[in-house]
Structure formats: C-alpha cells, structure tokens
Amino acid sequence: MGDHIHSSKVILMSTADKRSRLKGVAPPRRLAFTLIELLAVMVIVSILLSFILIAALDAQRRAEERATQTLIAKLDAGISDRLDALMQTLPSANYAHGYLAAIYIGTNTIPPIQTPSGQLNSQLRTSLRAQTIAAYDYIKGEMPDVFSVDPNFTPGGSYSGPYPFNFAGMGFPGTPIDPNGLGNYMLPMGHMVANSPPQSFGDGGVTFPNLGLTGSGIYGASYNAAAGIYRNLGYGPKGYDGVDNGGITGLVDDWQEGMIELTGQQAGQVQANIANHLHKTARSEMLYAILVEGSGPWGSVFRKDDFTDREVRDTDGDGLPEFIDAWGQPLQFFRWPLFYHSSFQIGMNQVTAGGSAWNLTNPYTNWQERERDPLDPTNQLTAPGWWSTTGVGGLAANGNSPFPAVLPQPWGAPMSHGALAFAAFFHTLAEPLQSSSGGSTTGLGQGSFWDPVVGSSRRAYYTKPLILSGGLDQTPGVFLYPDSFTRGGGASLGLIANENSARAFGLDLIDFTPGQPTSAGFIPWTNYSNPPQISAMNFPSTLIPDKPSSFDIQQASQDDITNHNLSTTVGVGGSN
C-alpha cells in the first residue's frame, strides 16, 4: 500500500519538479514586472496612443476639410448658375450710365440730357462703354455681396431712417427733388425718385415720367436681392414685397413698411437683431439671402432643407442665417475678387522676402495673355482716352464731367473723373503697383499697368466669384474691416475700394473728403512692422491697431479653402 501511494505521488509530480529535486534545487517562483519593464511598456503604449490620436485628428481634419469643400462646391454651382442667368439678360444703358461713360473733349460742355429739339439725347446711352457700365450696375444690384449698418442706427434706441442696411451703395451726384435725399441711391444708377435734369442725370423725374420714378433697388441692391435679408431680419410681409405700400412716398420696402404690421415686441426683436450683427457674418448672410431667400423673377436656387444645421447657422444672433464651414465660422463671399490670387485668376502675387517682410509682384509678365472680362470684351473701361487725364488727344482732361472727383487721385495717377467715379461705384481701376514705364514713376496704375496694349501688366477686371473658408485656423487670408468701421459713414467707400477686392492687404480710407488731396484720403496697407517692398513706392508708417498686418493676413491664408480649387496644397490661398 505504502509503495503504491508513493508511486502515485511520483506520477503526479511535474517534470520540472523532478528535475529540481534530482538537482537538489527548489522550483523557481513567478516574479512581478520590474520598474524598467513597466516604464518600457508605458512608453510603447504612449507611442501607440499618440499614433492613434494623430491619425484620428488627421482623419477629423480631413473630414472637416471635405465637408467644407463639399459645401463650397455646392454654393459655387448655385452662384455660377445665378451669374450665368444674369449675364444672359443684361439691360440697356440709361442716361446716368451715358453720363458716366462720356468722354469730354477739350473745353466742351457736358452733353445735355435733351437735344435742342427737346428729345432725349440718345448719344448718352448708345456707347459701348455705357452698356458695359449698365451691365456692372445690373449685376451689382442683383448679386450684392456685402452690406453695412446705417451709422444712424443706435443699438437699444429707436430707428426712424428709411433703410438700416447699405449694400455698398455710393450716392450718385446731383440734386434730386427728393425730400428724403435718397434719389441719388436708386437703382439702376441714376434712376431717381424724382429729379430735375440735368442736375441728377437720371431717367426718372418730372420731365420724363414715363421712364418711371422708383427704380429697381436702393443702396446698391435690387429690392428682390435685399428682400432675403429683410425677411430673415424679421420684417413684416409689406417690408419685402417689392412694392411701395405707402409711408415715405416713392420708397419701396423701407423701414416703415417693414415695421407697420409688427407688434411692439416684434419690432423690438428686429432692433435687437440689428444690434447683434457682426460684420464678419455679412458676406455669408448675403450669400444665403441670394441663393435661398431669393425672390422676384430669379427666385431662389436652393431650399432651406437642402442644408443641414452643420452648414447653416446664425452665429451672431442677428436672425440672419449664415453658411458656415466645419469649424463653425461664416464663409466669406466676394463678387469681384480682383486681387485674389488663384488658379482661376491671376491676382496680386505675394512673394515672401524673408522674415515678416514680403513683396508684391506684377500679376502678369509683359507678354502673358490676359484674362478677359466678359462684361467688357472691347476693353472700354481700360481705354486710355477715358482713363487718363493726359491721354490720347487730351480726352477727359477737363473738369466739365458731371462727376467731380468722387475719389481722390490715387497717388497721383492721372485718372479722369469718369474713371474715378466708376471706381467709386463698382471697383478699382488702379493697380496697387506702380509702373516706371512711359516716363512716369509717381503714381499708381500709370504707364503699362493699365494700358490695354500688348506688353502691359493690366489685369482682368471681372473675375470668378470667391467663396472662402478660413480653414483650420478660422482666419480668412483676406483683408476684412472691423465692426467699428462698417458702422461708420464711410463704410461703402471702404468696402468698394478695398475689402470687396479680396485683397491680402489693406488700403485704408481715413478722413475722406471728396476733392481733397490724395494724402487726405488714401493711407495704403494696414498695421505692419515691415512695409512690403514695392518699386519706387513710399508708404507712410501709419499704424491702425484694430486691423491685422499684411504679413499676418498672408500667414492666415495658408490653410484657406475656396471654390477656386488651387492645385497646390500649400502656400498662399492653398489648403495644407
């Protein structure tokens, strides 16, 4: 029995124990991890987690970029369709367009609005230049890209003005018979509430009442285009129906009409909405109003339910929906981004010179083919005889134009009153670079920089509309004014002459007074530590603390996402 039990114990004994006993050594015990082993494991796990986190963040960013690109592509298709439709129905020029387009030879007086026999002077609206200006006037009114708040609007107070928003509209010169002083803002340009020719140079008025009185829009936007803003702002139906329902005589969709059907609480909400408005949202809100809230013959391109809550939001609480990117920031919309450099257009090229200094280079080489302006196929706007005060045969050299110096001469460039007036209403015709050719080095836009002959550095003045996201850093790489500026009296002039061009630099307009010397109106660039290096150009070192520097704007553009679809993934305007 004893032998049997001992035999069983041997059978149950492990091989290792047998070996250990045979050698007289106790079996090894299982020990815990050492500190070094734990640290090594922790390092490995941390590395793996960092790789996973980086991959997740990269995937998230790529998803955000794709979502933003998809939205921008969708909006680009919509705005392209709208623009194509507008260009198929360009209107005829009126007499205001004719007066702006006219070239005044020698000491001749301005062409009269009536011929000696009392008929309308057809010469004022038959020139190609007048038709080109009419096309610009029409597209600007039907497709506005920005608006500013009436400086008379006081947050928390009452508002009794006719229109709280100005869609970058500049006043047409003259003395209209209009007790409200709004006749010179009527669209089409020069179409007055009432006028007395030739002071106002318009179609409407007591002399020719058959041409109409109220026009098609106010303050730079047609009534149909502005209706989308008014509706979302909280106006009553009579405030955006495109009809004069009474109140201030001759005005359509004015403030009184918008408020007449509202309760006190509702009217107070509209006031609160305007007080909450931020300028950085205006361009996105305008784009939404055009594409989603469109009324009149053009209607809307999209429906509200075509977009999700991640694509449309009211970020500033003013009641106006905005298209937003994946980072929750409003998109920026520019109708004529003349100076934006992309694969679709040759804007103002920026070349880093080292550190925080950088250069601007000519948009074209001397022999490079220029972009074509479909609104100005015969280059009427850049004709030397119309632009220069010292041009061919002295055309436009005298002061008989009905358009006095609406803008100061930009750094001595010899531009006629007509060219300056066009720049005031629509967009600049002067380059930010000067030319040393033609024996002149004293001003912007001189010599070959505007002459449309072969060998010039002239750009196209009609470009692809720009829809832009600031990207991951949430800061668009274009110059935008602060809210303090856009609630001031000079907002329209600044927006047209500077911001609307989608510049990557600032051209500040301060203390502007028509007819004053250049130094009173134009202070180039913005707050900078190292002025850009530009040939033979002297820049004042004025610092404006509430605006970013040109270098800062250039750096912010590195991750921008736009509908211009740059092929590069890095660099100015690219998405890295």
HUBEL-V936378 format. One record per residue. SS is DSSP state (H for helix, E for strand, - for the rest). D_CENTER is the distance of its C-alpha to the mean C-alpha in Angstrom with 2 decimals. Layout:
ss->{SS,SS}
d_center->{D_CENTER,D_CENTER}
//
This chain:
ss->{-,H,H,H,H,H,H,H,H,H,H,H,-,-,H,H,H,H,H,H,H,H,H,-,-,-,-,-,-,-,-,-,-,-,H,H,H,H,H,H,H,H,H,H,H,H,H,H,H,H,H,H,H,H,H,H,H,H,H,H,H,H,H,H,H,H,H,H,H,H,H,H,H,H,H,H,H,H,H,H,H,H,H,H,H,H,H,-,-,-,-,-,-,-,H,H,H,H,H,H,H,-,-,-,-,-,-,-,-,-,-,-,-,E,-,-,-,-,-,E,-,H,H,H,H,-,-,H,H,H,H,H,H,H,H,H,H,H,H,H,H,H,-,-,-,-,-,E,E,-,-,-,-,-,-,-,-,-,-,-,-,-,-,-,E,E,-,-,-,-,-,-,-,-,-,-,-,-,-,-,-,-,H,H,H,E,E,-,-,-,-,-,-,-,-,-,-,-,-,-,-,-,-,-,-,-,-,-,H,H,H,-,-,-,-,-,E,E,-,-,E,E,H,H,H,H,H,H,H,H,H,H,H,-,-,-,H,H,H,-,-,-,-,-,-,-,-,-,-,-,-,-,-,-,H,H,H,H,H,-,-,-,-,H,H,H,H,H,H,H,H,H,H,H,H,H,-,-,H,H,H,H,H,H,H,H,H,H,H,H,H,-,-,-,-,H,H,H,-,-,-,-,-,H,H,H,-,-,-,-,-,E,E,-,-,-,-,-,-,-,-,E,E,E,-,-,-,-,-,E,-,E,E,E,-,-,-,-,-,-,-,-,-,-,-,-,-,-,E,E,E,E,E,E,-,-,E,E,E,E,E,-,-,-,-,-,-,-,-,-,-,-,-,-,-,-,-,-,-,-,-,-,-,H,H,H,H,E,-,-,-,H,H,H,-,-,-,-,-,-,-,-,-,-,-,-,-,-,-,H,H,H,-,-,E,-,H,H,H,H,H,H,H,H,H,-,-,-,-,-,-,-,-,E,-,-,H,H,H,-,-,-,-,E,-,-,H,H,H,-,-,-,-,-,-,-,-,-,-,-,-,-,-,-,-,E,E,E,E,-,H,H,H,-,-,-,-,-,-,-,-,-,H,H,H,H,-,-,-,-,H,H,H,H,H,H,H,-,H,H,H,-,-,-,-,-,E,E,E,-,-,-,-,-,-,-,-,H,H,H,-,E,E,E,E,-,-,-,-,-,-,-,E,-,-,-,-,-,-,-,-,-,-,-,-,-,-,-,-,H,H,H,H,H,H,H,H,H,H,-,E,E,-,-,-,-,-,-,-,-,-,-,-,-,-,-}
d_center->{104.31,103.22,102.66,100.56,98.28,97.84,97.00,94.25,92.65,92.57,90.98,88.18,87.53,84.44,84.81,82.96,85.33,88.29,87.11,86.44,89.88,91.59,90.00,90.62,86.87,84.96,82.00,78.50,76.28,72.50,70.57,66.98,63.97,64.03,61.27,60.17,59.95,57.83,55.45,55.13,54.36,51.74,50.04,50.02,48.66,45.90,44.90,44.86,42.80,40.27,39.97,39.56,36.94,34.94,35.15,34.12,31.10,30.11,30.59,28.54,25.61,25.91,26.09,22.92,21.13,22.68,21.76,18.05,18.22,20.13,17.69,14.71,17.16,18.18,14.81,14.18,17.55,16.88,13.78,15.78,18.74,17.07,15.77,19.25,20.93,19.13,20.05,23.62,24.04,22.69,24.52,26.92,26.22,27.54,29.20,26.22,24.55,27.97,28.30,24.96,25.95,29.51,31.06,33.72,36.70,38.97,39.90,39.56,38.37,35.30,35.99,37.25,35.69,39.27,41.85,45.33,46.52,43.95,41.80,38.04,37.15,35.85,34.99,31.91,30.19,31.68,30.13,27.76,25.33,25.44,24.81,21.77,20.35,21.29,19.38,16.11,17.05,17.80,14.76,12.47,14.91,15.34,11.84,9.66,6.21,6.80,10.23,12.46,16.12,18.97,20.60,23.92,23.33,25.59,25.44,28.90,29.96,30.19,27.63,29.01,26.15,25.26,21.62,20.09,16.42,14.76,11.88,11.02,14.42,16.70,20.43,22.54,25.57,28.99,31.27,31.03,33.90,31.84,33.11,29.73,27.95,25.22,26.48,24.32,21.11,22.38,20.86,21.68,21.36,24.69,26.03,27.83,29.48,32.41,32.93,35.70,35.29,34.64,32.99,29.91,29.80,28.90,30.47,31.44,34.22,37.92,38.91,37.31,36.93,36.96,33.39,32.21,31.09,28.12,25.63,23.12,20.44,19.57,16.96,14.54,14.97,18.06,20.43,20.09,16.31,16.76,19.85,18.26,16.87,20.25,22.28,20.89,21.03,24.76,25.56,28.86,29.04,29.67,26.34,24.33,26.92,25.79,29.17,30.54,32.81,34.19,33.43,31.86,33.17,30.86,27.75,26.36,25.04,25.27,25.86,29.60,29.44,27.25,29.79,33.03,33.79,32.87,35.32,35.05,33.93,31.20,29.97,30.07,27.90,25.19,25.49,25.29,22.17,20.32,21.87,20.60,16.90,14.69,11.28,10.25,10.99,9.37,6.46,9.37,11.79,10.28,10.36,13.86,14.94,14.31,15.97,18.62,19.40,19.24,22.23,24.02,24.87,21.94,22.53,20.74,20.20,21.13,23.50,23.13,25.78,23.94,22.26,24.01,23.79,22.44,19.37,18.71,19.36,18.88,18.43,18.46,21.15,19.65,20.81,17.43,17.26,14.42,14.19,15.21,16.20,19.83,19.59,18.64,15.11,12.21,9.95,6.17,4.83,3.14,6.35,7.54,6.73,10.07,10.93,10.21,13.82,15.04,18.02,16.44,15.51,16.90,14.30,15.58,18.17,19.05,22.68,24.23,27.19,28.76,28.41,25.37,25.31,23.29,22.97,20.57,22.26,22.16,19.78,22.94,26.64,28.74,29.99,27.18,26.17,22.85,20.19,20.81,18.69,19.98,19.26,21.26,23.97,26.37,24.09,24.75,21.79,23.02,26.68,28.46,30.43,27.45,25.44,28.12,30.44,33.05,32.38,34.86,37.66,35.91,33.63,31.27,33.05,34.45,33.09,34.07,30.61,29.81,26.48,27.40,25.27,22.14,20.63,22.95,23.89,21.68,24.43,27.02,25.45,27.63,25.09,26.49,25.62,24.27,21.84,20.71,20.36,18.23,15.85,15.91,15.15,12.68,11.72,13.92,17.06,18.26,18.09,17.77,21.11,24.29,27.08,30.74,31.94,33.52,35.27,32.33,30.68,29.63,26.12,22.65,22.27,26.01,28.52,27.54,23.86,23.28,26.57,26.14,29.52,30.39,30.00,26.86,23.77,21.50,18.36,17.17,14.77,13.66,12.22,11.82,8.77,7.43,8.34,9.02,11.79,13.07,16.47,19.81,19.05,16.33,14.17,10.96,11.68,8.76,9.15,8.35,10.70,13.66,14.92,17.56,15.38,13.41,16.89,18.22,19.11,16.88,13.52,12.56,13.75,11.95,8.45,9.34,11.38,9.56,6.28,4.39,6.62,5.69,9.15,11.62,13.26,13.26,14.67,15.92,17.12,20.19,23.13,21.80,24.60,24.64,27.35,27.73,28.07,25.21,26.03,25.32,21.70,20.16,20.51,18.78,17.35,17.60,20.42,22.21,25.73,26.00,24.22,22.98,25.72,24.94,27.80,29.58,26.75,27.54,24.99,26.00,26.26,24.55,23.56,20.97,21.83,18.99,16.38,16.70,18.30,16.94,19.46,18.37,14.77,16.48,18.78,16.29,14.75,18.21,17.99,14.43,14.62,12.45,13.33,14.02,17.28,18.37,22.16,22.61,22.73,22.34,20.71,17.27,14.81,17.88,19.27,22.66}
//
